[in-house]
Amino acid sequence: MAHFPSIFNDVIGPVMRGPSSSHCAASLRIGRLCRDLMDGDIQEVYIEFDPNGSLATTHKGQGSDMGLFGGFMGWEADDERLPNYLSAIEEAGIQIKIDIHPIGATHPNTYQITLKNSRETHKVIALSTGGGMIQVIEIDGAAVSMAGDFYQTLIYSTSPSSIMAYIEQSFSADELSLRKGDPSFIEIKSGQQIPDDLETSLLDMEAVLGIKKLNPVLPVLARKNLKVPFITCNEMLTYNRNKNLELWELALAYESMRGAISEEEVFEKMRSILKIMQNAITLGLKGTQYADRILGPQSLTFQEKMDGKKLVEGAVLNQVILYTSAMMEVKSSMGVIVAAPTAGSCGALPGAIIGIGKILELSEDELVKALLAAGLIGVFIAAHATFAAEVGGCMAECGSGSGMAAAGIVVLKGGSLQQSLSAASMALQSSLGMVCDMIADRVEAPCLNRNVMAATNAISCANMALSDYNHLIPLDEVIETMKRVGDAMPNTLCCTGLGGLAITKTAKKIEAQLAKGEHTTNKTFYKVC
């Protein structure tokens, strides 16, 4: 079944807490599916990470443990209890062991998890694919493909063929498959759980060993024969021939068909996302506190200097820097943010759109339209490249956020569809090859700087596009290039903490002090030479 990205699943979302959507939100979703597989009764967990992947070095500092353990507890990605995940797991009596050794993983974000209780044992292999998205690839030795966007029923049986025939006569499933593992099971994918009477009749059959019901973890569900109006920029332009729709209107058309909801519902859902972003910025500007972080609330000083006319003049630019910083500080203090397209790059898009909106005194509807336009650019990136820094470096995160924001800014200024696409192309071109080398395993630095760079780059590219600069390379080709560049990047520069700024003398000193529990906020760790 083809995967067509959803703006709210893959691009602007999830609503979450934590430093990284690839780590926190994705692992929580994996944990939620594990919990359902065990009927909510988890007593022992054995987690294996490959030493050549990103999780071996980042699972604690970037929040994979927090998200995964929260998922085992059945929490949502924005649950206020997440910072206290260790005490919650201890109180629940769940014994967890993590081993780092070769498991033959081919993806850098591979989770191999064995779950036990007094009655049963199950094994799950799952991937975090970027921006909070997941792919379960194996359950109990059977190959599967689960993204968490269906209601899924697993029927363990000694005679699967006869059971499948019975299900086909009794229930209209989106997908019905036999998965050969140890033991084998029938997998049902549908837009709803199987009816209670069907479950009862199946359990009464001697050949049925058990039934597991896994609930969706994504807000927008998939379905059988799912179609979208277009999935590349060129296809979008063909679709728009003689329609003359603006980019935000094309986003409505896409997401409405993708999610089987009305365009009005899409618009209002984005409005609710905007409000969450605005609230986060407001909280950030009040000052944030959290012990386990590197950087303190610097946006407060920036606002003081800006209000006191102590900065280089530039009302829009400085407002965007302020809002981008505030959003990043809320993320680092475990506040609620929106991954846009990831948590690590959550500052650039809202910082740019909301900051410009404030200076230009734009309406809420105009900001929603800009976010929708940005979301559609993100759909093309999600479909043909990646948002995962573990795969494509910071190019995949802040680079994508910059391209999305550039298109949105053009919409704010009433530019044309072609100008929005040109702005996105130039912004993405400017970000090719940008590495991910976070300091001390924390998504704070140089992430803050790069979010600001992404936002300000978006402004520059939007203005060039509005002035009809020639972007030369079509957006589709730039996105294809992002994929190729990401594939060529060494893993040391892709969110592993094994290269770049992460291995400088000062970064290692900060890392060591954090490991000792000596929090670094407001301390100096370098000499000015």
Secondary structure, DSSP 8 states (H G I E B T S, - for coil): ------IIIIIS--EE-SS-IIIIIHHHHHHHHHHHHTTT---EEEEEE-TTSSHHHHTTTTTHHHHHHHHHTT--TT-TTGGGHHHHHHHHT-EEEEEES----SSSSEEEEEEE-SS-EEEEEEEEEETTEEEEEEETTEEEEE-S-SEEEEEEES-HHHHHHHHHHH---SEEEEE-SSS-EEEEEESS---HHHHHHHHTSTTEEEEEEE---SSS---TT---S-SSHHHHHHHTTTT---HHHHHHHHHHHHHT--HHHHHHHHHHHHHHHHHHHHHHTT----SS-S---THHHHHHHHHTT-S-S-HHHHHHHHHHHHHHHHHHTT--EE-SS-STTTTHHHHHHHHHHHHHT--HHHHHHHHHHHHHHHHHHHHHS---HHHHHHIIIIIHHHHHHHHHHHHHTT--HHHHHHHHHHHHHTTTT--B--GGG-TTTTHHHHHHHHHHHHHHHHHHHHTT----S-HHHHHHHHHHHHHHS-GGGBSSSSSGGGGSHHHHHHHHHHHTT---TT-------
